[in-house]
Amino acid sequence: MSDETARRTYWTEQLELGYEMVEQLLEHPVDECGETFASLPAAAESAGVEMWFSDTKIGDMDRVYHLRESNVREIVSIAREMNERGWILKIEDGFRTLEMQGTLVRKPEVFNSVVQKCMWENGGELPSVEFVARRAIVMVANIPKVGGHMSGSAIDISVFRRDDGSEVSRGGPYLTVDETTPMRSPYISEQHLQNRLEITAVMESHGFMHFPFEFWHFSKGDVADRIMNRDSSPARFGAVNWDPAANEIVPVEDPKEYLNPLPQIEREIEAALQRIS
């Protein structure tokens, strides 16, 4: 088997395992506890903890560094522990509204990657719209219940060294989308795997469970947390609409509804093909 064939086989296996997990996420019960949100930057500043935040946007929307209050407290503790180890925790993303998540799925560079990986997986040929949609659910959470960011329970992270500001490399930067993306990918070095596992150990010691198919994503209190812990009890946090002014949340009416339904995915495929041709 050639290296490329092996990589393609591995990628397909991982994405299918990811879809199996998505099916579990969709079926796992949620008993929304109603916990409100808190500001992660404000909490870090108040605690005197060094923490960095990405200044990138989703479309023209600023990223929202608010999460459920209890998760904010734990993340501050995580960042303090990392500081003591000589690290700086960088938050790449926090809460996403449904609009933000739907926009992220359609973001040209993101959707280009989805389409290109689907074509590569399919031997260079464009697969069906249904196939691309299946992959998009795993790669960019096209359903509210699947994405912990919409529950205010998940963060995407990078880690840097305090002494020189260099990144603690995990085999690729945040949002690498290829065979190195799964947490235990065989296509990264031993050192990169060790870095991933050391960071994960710190996160999980505070209850933030990793998502097996993205080395940067961690969550606590949502359905992914429950599944990774093999805990059948309902998740505390589900997808919500958040009113920042009143700091009030309302559960999403239909958390299993596609943010971008198949007709929209088909239009996005056509646009992506024009961009990458």
WOGI-V236739 format. One record per residue. N is the residue number from 0. RES is the residue in three letters. SS is DSSP state (hx for helix, st for strand, lp for the rest). OMEGA is omega in whole degrees, 0 to 359 (NA if undefined). BURIAL is + if it has 24 or more other C-alpha atoms within 12 Angstrom, else -. Layout:
n	res	ss	omega	burial
N	RES	SS	OMEGA	BURIAL
N	RES	SS	OMEGA	BURIAL
This chain:
n	res	ss	omega	burial
0	MET	lp	179	-
1	SER	lp	180	-
2	ASP	hx	181	-
3	GLU	hx	178	-
4	THR	hx	179	-
5	ALA	hx	179	-
6	ARG	hx	179	-
7	ARG	hx	179	+
8	THR	hx	179	-
9	TYR	hx	180	+
10	TRP	hx	180	+
11	THR	hx	179	+
12	GLU	hx	182	-
13	GLN	hx	180	+
14	LEU	hx	176	+
15	GLU	hx	174	-
16	LEU	hx	177	-
17	GLY	hx	179	+
18	TYR	hx	175	+
19	GLU	hx	178	-
20	MET	hx	176	+
21	VAL	hx	179	+
22	GLU	hx	176	-
23	GLN	hx	179	-
24	LEU	hx	183	+
25	LEU	hx	184	+
26	GLU	hx	184	-
27	HIS	lp	183	+
28	PRO	lp	175	+
29	VAL	st	173	+
30	ASP	lp	186	-
31	GLU	lp	185	+
32	CYS	lp	177	-
33	GLY	lp	180	+
34	GLU	lp	183	+
35	THR	lp	188	+
36	PHE	st	174	+
37	ALA	st	181	+
38	SER	st	178	+
39	LEU	hx	177	+
40	PRO	hx	180	+
41	ALA	hx	181	-
42	ALA	hx	179	+
43	ALA	hx	180	+
44	GLU	hx	180	-
45	SER	hx	182	-
46	ALA	hx	182	-
47	GLY	lp	182	-
48	VAL	lp	178	+
49	GLU	lp	181	+
50	MET	st	179	+
51	TRP	st	180	+
52	PHE	st	179	+
53	SER	lp	176	+
54	ASP	lp	177	-
55	THR	lp	182	-
56	LYS	st	169	-
57	ILE	st	190	+
58	GLY	lp	175	-
59	ASP	lp	183	-
60	MET	st	176	-
61	ASP	st	175	-
62	ARG	lp	186	+
63	VAL	st	183	+
64	TYR	lp	171	+
65	HIS	st	178	+
66	LEU	st	175	+
67	ARG	st	188	+
68	GLU	hx	182	+
69	SER	hx	178	+
70	ASN	hx	176	+
71	VAL	hx	179	+
72	ARG	hx	181	+
73	GLU	hx	180	+
74	ILE	hx	175	+
75	VAL	hx	177	+
76	SER	hx	177	+
77	ILE	hx	181	+
78	ALA	hx	178	+
79	ARG	hx	178	+
80	GLU	hx	178	+
81	MET	hx	176	+
82	ASN	hx	181	+
83	GLU	hx	177	-
84	ARG	lp	183	-
85	GLY	lp	181	-
86	TRP	st	171	+
87	ILE	st	176	+
88	LEU	st	175	+
89	LYS	st	177	+
90	ILE	st	180	+
91	GLU	st	179	+
92	ASP	st	179	+
93	GLY	lp	180	+
94	PHE	st	173	+
95	ARG	lp	171	+
96	THR	lp	177	+
97	LEU	hx	178	+
98	GLU	hx	179	+
99	MET	hx	182	+
100	GLN	hx	178	+
101	GLY	hx	178	+
102	THR	hx	180	+
103	LEU	hx	178	+
104	VAL	hx	183	+
105	ARG	hx	182	+
106	LYS	lp	189	+
107	PRO	hx	183	+
108	GLU	hx	178	+
109	VAL	hx	184	+
110	PHE	hx	173	+
111	ASN	hx	180	+
112	SER	hx	179	+
113	VAL	hx	182	+
114	VAL	hx	181	+
115	GLN	hx	178	+
116	LYS	hx	177	+
117	CYS	hx	179	+
118	MET	hx	177	+
119	TRP	hx	180	+
120	GLU	hx	184	+
121	ASN	lp	176	-
122	GLY	lp	178	-
123	GLY	lp	180	-
124	GLU	lp	177	-
125	LEU	lp	178	-
126	PRO	lp	181	-
127	SER	lp	176	-
128	VAL	hx	181	+
129	GLU	hx	179	-
130	PHE	hx	179	+
131	VAL	hx	179	+
132	ALA	hx	178	+
133	ARG	hx	178	+
134	ARG	hx	182	+
135	ALA	hx	178	+
136	ILE	hx	181	+
137	VAL	hx	189	+
138	MET	hx	184	+
139	VAL	hx	170	+
140	ALA	lp	181	+
141	ASN	lp	179	+
142	ILE	st	185	+
143	PRO	hx	185	+
144	LYS	hx	183	+
145	VAL	hx	186	+
146	GLY	lp	181	+
147	GLY	hx	177	+
148	HIS	hx	181	+
149	MET	hx	175	+
150	SER	hx	185	+
151	GLY	lp	186	+
152	SER	lp	188	+
153	ALA	st	174	+
154	ILE	st	168	+
155	ASP	st	187	+
156	ILE	st	162	+
157	SER	st	181	+
158	VAL	st	182	+
159	PHE	st	179	+
160	ARG	st	181	-
161	ARG	lp	187	-
162	ASP	lp	182	-
163	ASP	lp	178	-
164	GLY	lp	180	-
165	SER	lp	181	-
166	GLU	st	170	+
167	VAL	lp	192	+
168	SER	lp	178	+
169	ARG	lp	178	+
170	GLY	lp	179	+
171	GLY	lp	181	+
172	PRO	lp	175	+
173	TYR	lp	180	+
174	LEU	lp	166	+
175	THR	lp	181	+
176	VAL	lp	176	+
177	ASP	lp	185	+
178	GLU	lp	178	+
179	THR	lp	186	+
180	THR	lp	178	+
181	PRO	lp	187	+
182	MET	lp	184	+
183	ARG	lp	179	+
184	SER	lp	175	+
185	PRO	lp	184	-
186	TYR	lp	172	+
187	ILE	lp	181	-
188	SER	lp	177	-
189	GLU	hx	180	-
190	GLN	hx	179	-
191	HIS	hx	177	+
192	LEU	hx	179	+
193	GLN	hx	178	-
194	ASN	hx	179	+
195	ARG	hx	185	+
196	LEU	hx	177	+
197	GLU	hx	178	-
198	ILE	hx	180	+
199	THR	hx	180	+
200	ALA	hx	177	-
201	VAL	hx	181	+
202	MET	hx	186	+
203	GLU	hx	175	+
204	SER	hx	176	-
205	HIS	lp	174	+
206	GLY	lp	178	+
207	PHE	lp	185	+
208	MET	st	181	+
209	HIS	st	172	+
210	PHE	st	191	+
211	PRO	lp	189	+
212	PHE	lp	175	+
213	GLU	st	187	+
214	PHE	st	184	+
215	TRP	st	192	+
216	HIS	st	180	+
217	PHE	st	180	+
218	SER	st	180	+
219	LYS	lp	175	+
220	GLY	lp	181	+
221	ASP	lp	185	+
222	VAL	hx	179	+
223	ALA	hx	176	+
224	ASP	hx	182	+
225	ARG	hx	183	+
226	ILE	hx	180	+
227	MET	hx	177	+
228	ASN	lp	183	-
229	ARG	lp	182	-
230	ASP	lp	184	-
231	SER	lp	181	-
232	SER	lp	181	-
233	PRO	lp	174	-
234	ALA	st	179	+
235	ARG	lp	187	+
236	PHE	lp	174	+
237	GLY	lp	180	+
238	ALA	lp	184	+
239	VAL	st	165	+
240	ASN	st	185	+
241	TRP	st	175	+
242	ASP	st	183	-
243	PRO	lp	183	-
244	ALA	lp	181	-
245	ALA	lp	187	-
246	ASN	lp	178	-
247	GLU	st	179	-
248	ILE	st	175	+
249	VAL	st	180	+
250	PRO	st	176	+
251	VAL	lp	187	+
252	GLU	lp	179	-
253	ASP	lp	185	-
254	PRO	lp	179	+
255	LYS	lp	181	+
256	GLU	lp	179	-
257	TYR	st	174	+
258	LEU	lp	175	+
259	ASN	lp	182	+
260	PRO	lp	186	+
261	LEU	hx	179	-
262	PRO	hx	178	-
263	GLN	hx	177	-
264	ILE	hx	179	+
265	GLU	hx	178	+
266	ARG	hx	180	-
267	GLU	hx	176	+
268	ILE	hx	180	+
269	GLU	hx	179	-
270	ALA	hx	180	-
271	ALA	hx	180	+
272	LEU	hx	178	-
273	GLN	hx	182	-
274	ARG	hx	186	-
275	ILE	hx	181	-
276	SER	lp	NA	-
